Amino acid sequence: MSTTDEDVLEAAKALGEELTQTQSEAADSEFKTILDECTEAISEETGIQYDDACDTDGCC
């Protein structure tokens, strides 16, 4: 199955919206765990170390 740039952008936007909602509902430590898991999943799926690509010390 082919993924277009538009599909990727839509998925990223949806993930961002979900994370924003989760952040407002979760404790800081819970949210950090979720964000770390998302970062790891993105890295595994894309083969790119997401935190390196964002030039951060942890997650984006």
mmJSON file of the N, C-alpha and C atoms, coordinates in Angstrom:
{"data_MODEL":{"atom_site":{
"group_PDB":["ATOM","ATOM","ATOM","ATOM","ATOM","ATOM","ATOM","ATOM","ATOM","ATOM","ATOM","ATOM","ATOM","ATOM","ATOM","ATOM","ATOM","ATOM","ATOM","ATOM","ATOM","ATOM","ATOM","ATOM","ATOM","ATOM","ATOM","ATOM","ATOM","ATOM","ATOM","ATOM","ATOM","ATOM","ATOM","ATOM","ATOM","ATOM","ATOM","ATOM","ATOM","ATOM","ATOM","ATOM","ATOM","ATOM","ATOM","ATOM","ATOM","ATOM","ATOM","ATOM","ATOM","ATOM","ATOM","ATOM","ATOM","ATOM","ATOM","ATOM","ATOM","ATOM","ATOM","ATOM","ATOM","ATOM","ATOM","ATOM","ATOM","ATOM","ATOM","ATOM","ATOM","ATOM","ATOM","ATOM","ATOM","ATOM","ATOM","ATOM","ATOM","ATOM","ATOM","ATOM","ATOM","ATOM","ATOM","ATOM","ATOM","ATOM","ATOM","ATOM","ATOM","ATOM","ATOM","ATOM","ATOM","ATOM","ATOM","ATOM","ATOM","ATOM","ATOM","ATOM","ATOM","ATOM","ATOM","ATOM","ATOM","ATOM","ATOM","ATOM","ATOM","ATOM","ATOM","ATOM","ATOM","ATOM","ATOM","ATOM","ATOM","ATOM","ATOM","ATOM","ATOM","ATOM","ATOM","ATOM","ATOM","ATOM","ATOM","ATOM","ATOM","ATOM","ATOM","ATOM","ATOM","ATOM","ATOM","ATOM","ATOM","ATOM","ATOM","ATOM","ATOM","ATOM","ATOM","ATOM","ATOM","ATOM","ATOM","ATOM","ATOM","ATOM","ATOM","ATOM","ATOM","ATOM","ATOM","ATOM","ATOM","ATOM","ATOM","ATOM","ATOM","ATOM","ATOM","ATOM","ATOM","ATOM","ATOM","ATOM","ATOM","ATOM","ATOM","ATOM","ATOM","ATOM","ATOM","ATOM"],
"id":[1,2,3,4,5,6,7,8,9,10,11,12,13,14,15,16,17,18,19,20,21,22,23,24,25,26,27,28,29,30,31,32,33,34,35,36,37,38,39,40,41,42,43,44,45,46,47,48,49,50,51,52,53,54,55,56,57,58,59,60,61,62,63,64,65,66,67,68,69,70,71,72,73,74,75,76,77,78,79,80,81,82,83,84,85,86,87,88,89,90,91,92,93,94,95,96,97,98,99,100,101,102,103,104,105,106,107,108,109,110,111,112,113,114,115,116,117,118,119,120,121,122,123,124,125,126,127,128,129,130,131,132,133,134,135,136,137,138,139,140,141,142,143,144,145,146,147,148,149,150,151,152,153,154,155,156,157,158,159,160,161,162,163,164,165,166,167,168,169,170,171,172,173,174,175,176,177,178,179,180],
"type_symbol":["N","C","C","N","C","C","N","C","C","N","C","C","N","C","C","N","C","C","N","C","C","N","C","C","N","C","C","N","C","C","N","C","C","N","C","C","N","C","C","N","C","C","N","C","C","N","C","C","N","C","C","N","C","C","N","C","C","N","C","C","N","C","C","N","C","C","N","C","C","N","C","C","N","C","C","N","C","C","N","C","C","N","C","C","N","C","C","N","C","C","N","C","C","N","C","C","N","C","C","N","C","C","N","C","C","N","C","C","N","C","C","N","C","C","N","C","C","N","C","C","N","C","C","N","C","C","N","C","C","N","C","C","N","C","C","N","C","C","N","C","C","N","C","C","N","C","C","N","C","C","N","C","C","N","C","C","N","C","C","N","C","C","N","C","C","N","C","C","N","C","C","N","C","C","N","C","C","N","C","C"],
"label_atom_id":["N","CA","C","N","CA","C","N","CA","C","N","CA","C","N","CA","C","N","CA","C","N","CA","C","N","CA","C","N","CA","C","N","CA","C","N","CA","C","N","CA","C","N","CA","C","N","CA","C","N","CA","C","N","CA","C","N","CA","C","N","CA","C","N","CA","C","N","CA","C","N","CA","C","N","CA","C","N","CA","C","N","CA","C","N","CA","C","N","CA","C","N","CA","C","N","CA","C","N","CA","C","N","CA","C","N","CA","C","N","CA","C","N","CA","C","N","CA","C","N","CA","C","N","CA","C","N","CA","C","N","CA","C","N","CA","C","N","CA","C","N","CA","C","N","CA","C","N","CA","C","N","CA","C","N","CA","C","N","CA","C","N","CA","C","N","CA","C","N","CA","C","N","CA","C","N","CA","C","N","CA","C","N","CA","C","N","CA","C","N","CA","C","N","CA","C","N","CA","C","N","CA","C","N","CA","C","N","CA","C"],
"label_alt_id":[null,null,null,null,null,null,null,null,null,null,null,null,null,null,null,null,null,null,null,null,null,null,null,null,null,null,null,null,null,null,null,null,null,null,null,null,null,null,null,null,null,null,null,null,null,null,null,null,null,null,null,null,null,null,null,null,null,null,null,null,null,null,null,null,null,null,null,null,null,null,null,null,null,null,null,null,null,null,null,null,null,null,null,null,null,null,null,null,null,null,null,null,null,null,null,null,null,null,null,null,null,null,null,null,null,null,null,null,null,null,null,null,null,null,null,null,null,null,null,null,null,null,null,null,null,null,null,null,null,null,null,null,null,null,null,null,null,null,null,null,null,null,null,null,null,null,null,null,null,null,null,null,null,null,null,null,null,null,null,null,null,null,null,null,null,null,null,null,null,null,null,null,null,null,null,null,null,null,null,null],
"label_comp_id":["MET","MET","MET","SER","SER","SER","THR","THR","THR","THR","THR","THR","ASP","ASP","ASP","GLU","GLU","GLU","ASP","ASP","ASP","VAL","VAL","VAL","LEU","LEU","LEU","GLU","GLU","GLU","ALA","ALA","ALA","ALA","ALA","ALA","LYS","LYS","LYS","ALA","ALA","ALA","LEU","LEU","LEU","GLY","GLY","GLY","GLU","GLU","GLU","GLU","GLU","GLU","LEU","LEU","LEU","THR","THR","THR","GLN","GLN","GLN","THR","THR","THR","GLN","GLN","GLN","SER","SER","SER","GLU","GLU","GLU","ALA","ALA","ALA","ALA","ALA","ALA","ASP","ASP","ASP","SER","SER","SER","GLU","GLU","GLU","PHE","PHE","PHE","LYS","LYS","LYS","THR","THR","THR","ILE","ILE","ILE","LEU","LEU","LEU","ASP","ASP","ASP","GLU","GLU","GLU","CYS","CYS","CYS","THR","THR","THR","GLU","GLU","GLU","ALA","ALA","ALA","ILE","ILE","ILE","SER","SER","SER","GLU","GLU","GLU","GLU","GLU","GLU","THR","THR","THR","GLY","GLY","GLY","ILE","ILE","ILE","GLN","GLN","GLN","TYR","TYR","TYR","ASP","ASP","ASP","ASP","ASP","ASP","ALA","ALA","ALA","CYS","CYS","CYS","ASP","ASP","ASP","THR","THR","THR","ASP","ASP","ASP","GLY","GLY","GLY","CYS","CYS","CYS","CYS","CYS","CYS"],
"label_asym_id":["A","A","A","A","A","A","A","A","A","A","A","A","A","A","A","A","A","A","A","A","A","A","A","A","A","A","A","A","A","A","A","A","A","A","A","A","A","A","A","A","A","A","A","A","A","A","A","A","A","A","A","A","A","A","A","A","A","A","A","A","A","A","A","A","A","A","A","A","A","A","A","A","A","A","A","A","A","A","A","A","A","A","A","A","A","A","A","A","A","A","A","A","A","A","A","A","A","A","A","A","A","A","A","A","A","A","A","A","A","A","A","A","A","A","A","A","A","A","A","A","A","A","A","A","A","A","A","A","A","A","A","A","A","A","A","A","A","A","A","A","A","A","A","A","A","A","A","A","A","A","A","A","A","A","A","A","A","A","A","A","A","A","A","A","A","A","A","A","A","A","A","A","A","A","A","A","A","A","A","A"],
"label_entity_id":["1","1","1","1","1","1","1","1","1","1","1","1","1","1","1","1","1","1","1","1","1","1","1","1","1","1","1","1","1","1","1","1","1","1","1","1","1","1","1","1","1","1","1","1","1","1","1","1","1","1","1","1","1","1","1","1","1","1","1","1","1","1","1","1","1","1","1","1","1","1","1","1","1","1","1","1","1","1","1","1","1","1","1","1","1","1","1","1","1","1","1","1","1","1","1","1","1","1","1","1","1","1","1","1","1","1","1","1","1","1","1","1","1","1","1","1","1","1","1","1","1","1","1","1","1","1","1","1","1","1","1","1","1","1","1","1","1","1","1","1","1","1","1","1","1","1","1","1","1","1","1","1","1","1","1","1","1","1","1","1","1","1","1","1","1","1","1","1","1","1","1","1","1","1","1","1","1","1","1","1"],
"label_seq_id":[1,1,1,2,2,2,3,3,3,4,4,4,5,5,5,6,6,6,7,7,7,8,8,8,9,9,9,10,10,10,11,11,11,12,12,12,13,13,13,14,14,14,15,15,15,16,16,16,17,17,17,18,18,18,19,19,19,20,20,20,21,21,21,22,22,22,23,23,23,24,24,24,25,25,25,26,26,26,27,27,27,28,28,28,29,29,29,30,30,30,31,31,31,32,32,32,33,33,33,34,34,34,35,35,35,36,36,36,37,37,37,38,38,38,39,39,39,40,40,40,41,41,41,42,42,42,43,43,43,44,44,44,45,45,45,46,46,46,47,47,47,48,48,48,49,49,49,50,50,50,51,51,51,52,52,52,53,53,53,54,54,54,55,55,55,56,56,56,57,57,57,58,58,58,59,59,59,60,60,60],
"pdbx_PDB_ins_code":[null,null,null,null,null,null,null,null,null,null,null,null,null,null,null,null,null,null,null,null,null,null,null,null,null,null,null,null,null,null,null,null,null,null,null,null,null,null,null,null,null,null,null,null,null,null,null,null,null,null,null,null,null,null,null,null,null,null,null,null,null,null,null,null,null,null,null,null,null,null,null,null,null,null,null,null,null,null,null,null,null,null,null,null,null,null,null,null,null,null,null,null,null,null,null,null,null,null,null,null,null,null,null,null,null,null,null,null,null,null,null,null,null,null,null,null,null,null,null,null,null,null,null,null,null,null,null,null,null,null,null,null,null,null,null,null,null,null,null,null,null,null,null,null,null,null,null,null,null,null,null,null,null,null,null,null,null,null,null,null,null,null,null,null,null,null,null,null,null,null,null,null,null,null,null,null,null,null,null,null],
"Cartn_x":[0.851,0.0,0.891,0.576,1.358,0.798,1.714,1.321,1.752,0.811,1.128,1.55,2.193,2.574,1.355,0.253,-0.981,-1.463,-1.378,-1.77,-0.899,0.395,1.328,1.026,0.794,0.479,-0.83,-1.82,-3.09,-2.903,-2.099,-1.838,-1.079,-0.106,0.663,-0.235,-1.123,-2.053,-2.971,-3.487,-4.368,-3.626,-2.375,-1.576,-1.351,-1.03,-0.833,-2.073,-3.227,-4.483,-4.741,-4.489,-4.668,-3.714,-2.461,-1.484,-1.863,-2.377,-2.818,-3.937,-4.893,-6.0,-5.488,-4.606,-4.047,-3.272,-2.509,-1.708,-2.594,-3.75,-4.637,-5.306,-5.343,-6.036,-5.101,-3.843,-2.923,-1.974,-1.485,-0.431,0.835,1.723,2.946,3.742,3.88,4.666,3.988,2.661,1.929,2.104,2.002,2.122,3.527,4.542,5.918,6.098,5.524,5.604,4.93,3.765,3.04,3.84,4.4,5.185,6.432,7.085,8.255,7.866,6.714,6.244,5.926,5.337,5.05,6.342,7.302,8.59,9.258,9.231,9.824,9.085,7.768,6.98,7.265,7.37,7.684,9.068,10.029,11.389,11.406,10.686,10.637,9.971,8.903,8.144,8.909,9.581,10.238,11.701,12.311,13.733,14.594,13.962,14.658,14.573,15.701,15.664,15.004,13.734,12.9,13.476,13.978,14.524,15.797,16.607,17.794,17.371,16.347,15.869,15.346,14.796,14.248,15.301,16.491,17.599,17.213,16.657,16.269,17.01,16.944,17.567,16.643,15.435,14.488,13.535,12.395,11.402,10.925,10.26,9.777,8.482],
"Cartn_y":[-1.178,0.0,1.234,2.178,3.406,4.475,5.2,6.289,7.608,8.509,9.804,10.777,11.848,12.889,13.425,13.549,14.048,13.099,11.797,10.805,10.927,11.095,11.214,12.473,13.581,14.828,14.726,14.069,13.877,13.02,11.966,11.103,11.865,12.68,13.477,14.491,15.114,16.08,15.384,14.222,13.474,13.074,12.616,12.257,13.477,14.605,15.832,16.232,16.108,16.438,15.482,14.197,13.204,13.477,13.823,14.106,15.36,16.36,17.578,17.27,16.459,16.062,15.253,14.318,13.478,14.303,15.27,16.112,16.871,17.323,18.07,17.183,15.869,14.949,14.118,13.999,13.096,13.867,13.171,13.731,13.856,14.769,14.997,13.72,12.899,11.666,10.686,10.61,9.745,10.227,11.537,12.09,11.869,12.036,11.816,10.374,9.424,8.021,7.796,8.361,8.223,8.848,10.025,10.701,9.9,9.331,8.48,7.266,6.666,5.51,5.9,7.058,7.539,7.779,8.401,8.666,7.368,6.373,5.069,4.41,4.472,3.861,4.543,5.855,6.588,6.184,6.099,5.699,4.294,3.356,1.983,1.919,2.671,2.626,3.278,4.369,5.127,4.752,4.155,3.865,5.086,6.154,7.398,7.594,7.883,8.195,9.563,9.543,10.739,11.823,11.454,12.477,13.088,12.328,12.895,13.858,13.486,14.33,15.657,15.65,16.877,17.647,17.053,17.688,17.985,16.966,17.103,16.079,16.233,15.279,14.146,14.185,13.15,12.868,13.511,13.297,14.644,14.607,15.851,16.3],
"Cartn_z":[0.0,0.0,0.0,-0.838,-0.96,-0.025,0.59,1.488,0.865,0.705,0.122,1.221,0.791,1.742,2.481,1.774,2.392,3.489,3.241,4.244,5.491,5.27,6.386,7.191,6.507,7.207,7.983,7.405,8.108,9.359,9.242,10.398,11.474,11.074,12.042,12.742,11.997,12.592,13.597,13.227,14.134,15.399,15.242,16.408,17.293,16.69,17.465,18.247,17.622,18.299,19.463,19.244,20.309,21.474,21.153,22.206,22.983,22.297,22.976,23.954,23.523,24.393,25.585,25.303,26.365,27.369,26.88,27.768,28.744,28.282,29.159,30.212,29.949,30.85,31.731,31.343,32.041,32.959,33.955,34.804,33.959,34.362,33.597,33.371,34.395,34.253,33.295,33.341,32.413,30.983,30.792,29.447,28.893,29.724,29.267,28.809,29.54,29.151,27.8,27.617,26.352,25.212,25.444,24.425,24.063,25.071,24.816,23.965,24.26,23.497,22.051,21.862,20.501,19.736,20.384,19.751,19.324,20.189,19.875,18.716,18.718,17.643,16.303,16.313,15.081,14.577,15.48,15.098,14.502,15.125,14.618,13.252,13.073,11.82,10.671,10.943,9.877,9.683,10.707,10.639,10.93,11.339,11.673,13.176,13.796,15.223,15.376,15.726,15.743,16.636,17.816,18.71,18.14,17.386,16.721,15.617,14.87,13.774,14.303,15.491,16.083,16.871,16.995,17.719,19.173,19.837,21.238,22.069,23.376,24.277,24.677,24.235,24.627,23.494,23.538,22.499,21.983,20.866,20.248,20.893],
"occupancy":[1.0,1.0,1.0,1.0,1.0,1.0,1.0,1.0,1.0,1.0,1.0,1.0,1.0,1.0,1.0,1.0,1.0,1.0,1.0,1.0,1.0,1.0,1.0,1.0,1.0,1.0,1.0,1.0,1.0,1.0,1.0,1.0,1.0,1.0,1.0,1.0,1.0,1.0,1.0,1.0,1.0,1.0,1.0,1.0,1.0,1.0,1.0,1.0,1.0,1.0,1.0,1.0,1.0,1.0,1.0,1.0,1.0,1.0,1.0,1.0,1.0,1.0,1.0,1.0,1.0,1.0,1.0,1.0,1.0,1.0,1.0,1.0,1.0,1.0,1.0,1.0,1.0,1.0,1.0,1.0,1.0,1.0,1.0,1.0,1.0,1.0,1.0,1.0,1.0,1.0,1.0,1.0,1.0,1.0,1.0,1.0,1.0,1.0,1.0,1.0,1.0,1.0,1.0,1.0,1.0,1.0,1.0,1.0,1.0,1.0,1.0,1.0,1.0,1.0,1.0,1.0,1.0,1.0,1.0,1.0,1.0,1.0,1.0,1.0,1.0,1.0,1.0,1.0,1.0,1.0,1.0,1.0,1.0,1.0,1.0,1.0,1.0,1.0,1.0,1.0,1.0,1.0,1.0,1.0,1.0,1.0,1.0,1.0,1.0,1.0,1.0,1.0,1.0,1.0,1.0,1.0,1.0,1.0,1.0,1.0,1.0,1.0,1.0,1.0,1.0,1.0,1.0,1.0,1.0,1.0,1.0,1.0,1.0,1.0,1.0,1.0,1.0,1.0,1.0,1.0],
"B_iso_or_equiv":[0.0,0.0,0.0,0.0,0.0,0.0,0.0,0.0,0.0,0.0,0.0,0.0,0.0,0.0,0.0,0.0,0.0,0.0,0.0,0.0,0.0,0.0,0.0,0.0,0.0,0.0,0.0,0.0,0.0,0.0,0.0,0.0,0.0,0.0,0.0,0.0,0.0,0.0,0.0,0.0,0.0,0.0,0.0,0.0,0.0,0.0,0.0,0.0,0.0,0.0,0.0,0.0,0.0,0.0,0.0,0.0,0.0,0.0,0.0,0.0,0.0,0.0,0.0,0.0,0.0,0.0,0.0,0.0,0.0,0.0,0.0,0.0,0.0,0.0,0.0,0.0,0.0,0.0,0.0,0.0,0.0,0.0,0.0,0.0,0.0,0.0,0.0,0.0,0.0,0.0,0.0,0.0,0.0,0.0,0.0,0.0,0.0,0.0,0.0,0.0,0.0,0.0,0.0,0.0,0.0,0.0,0.0,0.0,0.0,0.0,0.0,0.0,0.0,0.0,0.0,0.0,0.0,0.0,0.0,0.0,0.0,0.0,0.0,0.0,0.0,0.0,0.0,0.0,0.0,0.0,0.0,0.0,0.0,0.0,0.0,0.0,0.0,0.0,0.0,0.0,0.0,0.0,0.0,0.0,0.0,0.0,0.0,0.0,0.0,0.0,0.0,0.0,0.0,0.0,0.0,0.0,0.0,0.0,0.0,0.0,0.0,0.0,0.0,0.0,0.0,0.0,0.0,0.0,0.0,0.0,0.0,0.0,0.0,0.0,0.0,0.0,0.0,0.0,0.0,0.0],
"pdbx_formal_charge":[null,null,null,null,null,null,null,null,null,null,null,null,null,null,null,null,null,null,null,null,null,null,null,null,null,null,null,null,null,null,null,null,null,null,null,null,null,null,null,null,null,null,null,null,null,null,null,null,null,null,null,null,null,null,null,null,null,null,null,null,null,null,null,null,null,null,null,null,null,null,null,null,null,null,null,null,null,null,null,null,null,null,null,null,null,null,null,null,null,null,null,null,null,null,null,null,null,null,null,null,null,null,null,null,null,null,null,null,null,null,null,null,null,null,null,null,null,null,null,null,null,null,null,null,null,null,null,null,null,null,null,null,null,null,null,null,null,null,null,null,null,null,null,null,null,null,null,null,null,null,null,null,null,null,null,null,null,null,null,null,null,null,null,null,null,null,null,null,null,null,null,null,null,null,null,null,null,null,null,null],
"auth_seq_id":[1,1,1,2,2,2,3,3,3,4,4,4,5,5,5,6,6,6,7,7,7,8,8,8,9,9,9,10,10,10,11,11,11,12,12,12,13,13,13,14,14,14,15,15,15,16,16,16,17,17,17,18,18,18,19,19,19,20,20,20,21,21,21,22,22,22,23,23,23,24,24,24,25,25,25,26,26,26,27,27,27,28,28,28,29,29,29,30,30,30,31,31,31,32,32,32,33,33,33,34,34,34,35,35,35,36,36,36,37,37,37,38,38,38,39,39,39,40,40,40,41,41,41,42,42,42,43,43,43,44,44,44,45,45,45,46,46,46,47,47,47,48,48,48,49,49,49,50,50,50,51,51,51,52,52,52,53,53,53,54,54,54,55,55,55,56,56,56,57,57,57,58,58,58,59,59,59,60,60,60],
"auth_comp_id":["MET","MET","MET","SER","SER","SER","THR","THR","THR","THR","THR","THR","ASP","ASP","ASP","GLU","GLU","GLU","ASP","ASP","ASP","VAL","VAL","VAL","LEU","LEU","LEU","GLU","GLU","GLU","ALA","ALA","ALA","ALA","ALA","ALA","LYS","LYS","LYS","ALA","ALA","ALA","LEU","LEU","LEU","GLY","GLY","GLY","GLU","GLU","GLU","GLU","GLU","GLU","LEU","LEU","LEU","THR","THR","THR","GLN","GLN","GLN","THR","THR","THR","GLN","GLN","GLN","SER","SER","SER","GLU","GLU","GLU","ALA","ALA","ALA","ALA","ALA","ALA","ASP","ASP","ASP","SER","SER","SER","GLU","GLU","GLU","PHE","PHE","PHE","LYS","LYS","LYS","THR","THR","THR","ILE","ILE","ILE","LEU","LEU","LEU","ASP","ASP","ASP","GLU","GLU","GLU","CYS","CYS","CYS","THR","THR","THR","GLU","GLU","GLU","ALA","ALA","ALA","ILE","ILE","ILE","SER","SER","SER","GLU","GLU","GLU","GLU","GLU","GLU","THR","THR","THR","GLY","GLY","GLY","ILE","ILE","ILE","GLN","GLN","GLN","TYR","TYR","TYR","ASP","ASP","ASP","ASP","ASP","ASP","ALA","ALA","ALA","CYS","CYS","CYS","ASP","ASP","ASP","THR","THR","THR","ASP","ASP","ASP","GLY","GLY","GLY","CYS","CYS","CYS","CYS","CYS","CYS"],
"auth_asym_id":["A","A","A","A","A","A","A","A","A","A","A","A","A","A","A","A","A","A","A","A","A","A","A","A","A","A","A","A","A","A","A","A","A","A","A","A","A","A","A","A","A","A","A","A","A","A","A","A","A","A","A","A","A","A","A","A","A","A","A","A","A","A","A","A","A","A","A","A","A","A","A","A","A","A","A","A","A","A","A","A","A","A","A","A","A","A","A","A","A","A","A","A","A","A","A","A","A","A","A","A","A","A","A","A","A","A","A","A","A","A","A","A","A","A","A","A","A","A","A","A","A","A","A","A","A","A","A","A","A","A","A","A","A","A","A","A","A","A","A","A","A","A","A","A","A","A","A","A","A","A","A","A","A","A","A","A","A","A","A","A","A","A","A","A","A","A","A","A","A","A","A","A","A","A","A","A","A","A","A","A"],
"auth_atom_id":["N","CA","C","N","CA","C","N","CA","C","N","CA","C","N","CA","C","N","CA","C","N","CA","C","N","CA","C","N","CA","C","N","CA","C","N","CA","C","N","CA","C","N","CA","C","N","CA","C","N","CA","C","N","CA","C","N","CA","C","N","CA","C","N","CA","C","N","CA","C","N","CA","C","N","CA","C","N","CA","C","N","CA","C","N","CA","C","N","CA","C","N","CA","C","N","CA","C","N","CA","C","N","CA","C","N","CA","C","N","CA","C","N","CA","C","N","CA","C","N","CA","C","N","CA","C","N","CA","C","N","CA","C","N","CA","C","N","CA","C","N","CA","C","N","CA","C","N","CA","C","N","CA","C","N","CA","C","N","CA","C","N","CA","C","N","CA","C","N","CA","C","N","CA","C","N","CA","C","N","CA","C","N","CA","C","N","CA","C","N","CA","C","N","CA","C","N","CA","C","N","CA","C","N","CA","C","N","CA","C"],
"pdbx_PDB_model_num":[1,1,1,1,1,1,1,1,1,1,1,1,1,1,1,1,1,1,1,1,1,1,1,1,1,1,1,1,1,1,1,1,1,1,1,1,1,1,1,1,1,1,1,1,1,1,1,1,1,1,1,1,1,1,1,1,1,1,1,1,1,1,1,1,1,1,1,1,1,1,1,1,1,1,1,1,1,1,1,1,1,1,1,1,1,1,1,1,1,1,1,1,1,1,1,1,1,1,1,1,1,1,1,1,1,1,1,1,1,1,1,1,1,1,1,1,1,1,1,1,1,1,1,1,1,1,1,1,1,1,1,1,1,1,1,1,1,1,1,1,1,1,1,1,1,1,1,1,1,1,1,1,1,1,1,1,1,1,1,1,1,1,1,1,1,1,1,1,1,1,1,1,1,1,1,1,1,1,1,1]
}}}
